[in-house]
Amino acid sequence: MNGISSISNIPDAAQSAQLGIARGIAGLNEDAQVVAQSLTGPAGDLTAALVDSLQQKLSVEASANVLARSDQMLGTLIDVMA
């Protein structure tokens, strides 16, 4: 039973993907604020924010891909069990 209880504490793929999407969107919002402030005031870290926003975009896309694959696997399992 110990092995099974420790496995159940591991977040499933869908939860991890949703968390990744939420973190990526939060990062994009932060980068958007930096870019907006750079356009109205001193330049600051405009380049870093733009590069980071591209990384956040890739992270969100990867997480969405994981979510889609997880959904596909679940659907396949349901089809097999039916």
C-alpha atoms as a printed R data frame, in Angstrom:
   type eleno elety resid chain resno       x      y       z
1  ATOM     1    CA   MET     A     1   0.000  0.000   0.000
2  ATOM     2    CA   ASN     A     2   2.870  2.412   0.645
3  ATOM     3    CA   GLY     A     3   3.907  2.350  -3.011
4  ATOM     4    CA   ILE     A     4   0.410  3.126  -4.203
5  ATOM     5    CA   SER     A     5  -0.135  5.945  -1.729
6  ATOM     6    CA   SER     A     6   3.124  7.634  -2.743
7  ATOM     7    CA   ILE     A     7   2.173  7.384  -6.424
8  ATOM     8    CA   SER     A     8  -1.212  8.996  -5.778
9  ATOM     9    CA   ASN     A     9   0.593 12.114  -4.505
10 ATOM    10    CA   ILE     A    10   2.127 12.704  -7.935
11 ATOM    11    CA   PRO     A    11   0.046 15.208  -9.932
12 ATOM    12    CA   ASP     A    12  -1.396 13.771 -13.123
13 ATOM    13    CA   ALA     A    13  -0.480 15.082 -16.560
14 ATOM    14    CA   ALA     A    14  -3.614 17.197 -16.905
15 ATOM    15    CA   GLN     A    15  -3.023 18.967 -13.580
16 ATOM    16    CA   SER     A    16   0.620 19.600 -14.461
17 ATOM    17    CA   ALA     A    17  -0.364 20.942 -17.866
18 ATOM    18    CA   GLN     A    18  -2.988 23.268 -16.384
19 ATOM    19    CA   LEU     A    19  -0.447 24.548 -13.878
20 ATOM    20    CA   GLY     A    20   2.060 25.110 -16.681
21 ATOM    21    CA   ILE     A    21  -0.501 27.055 -18.688
22 ATOM    22    CA   ALA     A    22  -1.425 29.211 -15.684
23 ATOM    23    CA   ARG     A    23   2.227 29.957 -14.902
24 ATOM    24    CA   GLY     A    24   2.971 30.781 -18.532
25 ATOM    25    CA   ILE     A    25   0.040 33.179 -18.796
26 ATOM    26    CA   ALA     A    26   1.043 34.850 -15.526
27 ATOM    27    CA   GLY     A    27   4.561 35.267 -16.899
28 ATOM    28    CA   LEU     A    28   3.196 36.726 -20.124
29 ATOM    29    CA   ASN     A    29   1.144 39.232 -18.139
30 ATOM    30    CA   GLU     A    30   4.238 40.311 -16.203
31 ATOM    31    CA   ASP     A    31   6.229 40.681 -19.428
32 ATOM    32    CA   ALA     A    32   3.406 42.702 -20.990
33 ATOM    33    CA   GLN     A    33   3.526 45.117 -18.044
34 ATOM    34    CA   VAL     A    34   7.289 45.557 -18.445
35 ATOM    35    CA   VAL     A    35   6.883 46.217 -22.175
36 ATOM    36    CA   ALA     A    36   4.037 48.701 -21.580
37 ATOM    37    CA   GLN     A    37   6.065 50.569 -18.958
38 ATOM    38    CA   SER     A    38   9.077 50.652 -21.298
39 ATOM    39    CA   LEU     A    39   6.981 52.271 -24.012
40 ATOM    40    CA   THR     A    40   5.783 55.077 -21.735
41 ATOM    41    CA   GLY     A    41   8.904 55.551 -19.623
42 ATOM    42    CA   PRO     A    42  12.523 54.473 -19.420
43 ATOM    43    CA   ALA     A    43  13.525 51.479 -21.583
44 ATOM    44    CA   GLY     A    44  14.413 49.211 -18.649
45 ATOM    45    CA   ASP     A    45  14.482 45.508 -19.451
46 ATOM    46    CA   LEU     A    46  12.487 45.648 -22.667
47 ATOM    47    CA   THR     A    47  14.668 43.130 -24.488
48 ATOM    48    CA   ALA     A    48  14.641 40.685 -21.569
49 ATOM    49    CA   ALA     A    49  10.849 40.951 -21.281
50 ATOM    50    CA   LEU     A    50  10.372 40.318 -24.996
51 ATOM    51    CA   VAL     A    51  12.673 37.280 -24.943
52 ATOM    52    CA   ASP     A    52  10.968 35.977 -21.809
53 ATOM    53    CA   SER     A    53   7.543 36.433 -23.403
54 ATOM    54    CA   LEU     A    54   8.625 34.168 -26.273
55 ATOM    55    CA   GLN     A    55   9.785 31.563 -23.755
56 ATOM    56    CA   GLN     A    56   6.491 31.831 -21.872
57 ATOM    57    CA   LYS     A    57   4.597 31.387 -25.150
58 ATOM    58    CA   LEU     A    58   6.526 28.192 -25.881
59 ATOM    59    CA   SER     A    59   5.884 26.968 -22.351
60 ATOM    60    CA   VAL     A    60   2.126 27.536 -22.687
61 ATOM    61    CA   GLU     A    61   2.106 25.785 -26.071
62 ATOM    62    CA   ALA     A    62   3.996 22.804 -24.635
63 ATOM    63    CA   SER     A    63   1.624 22.588 -21.669
64 ATOM    64    CA   ALA     A    64  -1.387 22.766 -23.972
65 ATOM    65    CA   ASN     A    65   0.138 19.947 -26.017
66 ATOM    66    CA   VAL     A    66   0.550 17.840 -22.860
67 ATOM    67    CA   LEU     A    67  -3.077 18.535 -21.943
68 ATOM    68    CA   ALA     A    68  -4.250 17.485 -25.411
69 ATOM    69    CA   ARG     A    69  -2.198 14.272 -25.299
70 ATOM    70    CA   SER     A    70  -3.465 13.487 -21.810
71 ATOM    71    CA   ASP     A    71  -7.047 13.940 -23.005
72 ATOM    72    CA   GLN     A    72  -6.349 11.733 -26.004
73 ATOM    73    CA   MET     A    73  -4.860  8.998 -23.807
74 ATOM    74    CA   LEU     A    74  -7.831  9.119 -21.447
75 ATOM    75    CA   GLY     A    75 -10.207  8.836 -24.393
76 ATOM    76    CA   THR     A    76  -8.284  5.843 -25.698
77 ATOM    77    CA   LEU     A    77  -8.415  4.153 -22.309
78 ATOM    78    CA   ILE     A    78 -12.163  4.712 -22.098
79 ATOM    79    CA   ASP     A    79 -12.592  3.261 -25.606
80 ATOM    80    CA   VAL     A    80 -10.542  0.195 -24.661
81 ATOM    81    CA   MET     A    81 -12.501 -0.357 -21.451
82 ATOM    82    CA   ALA     A    82 -15.899  0.041 -23.172
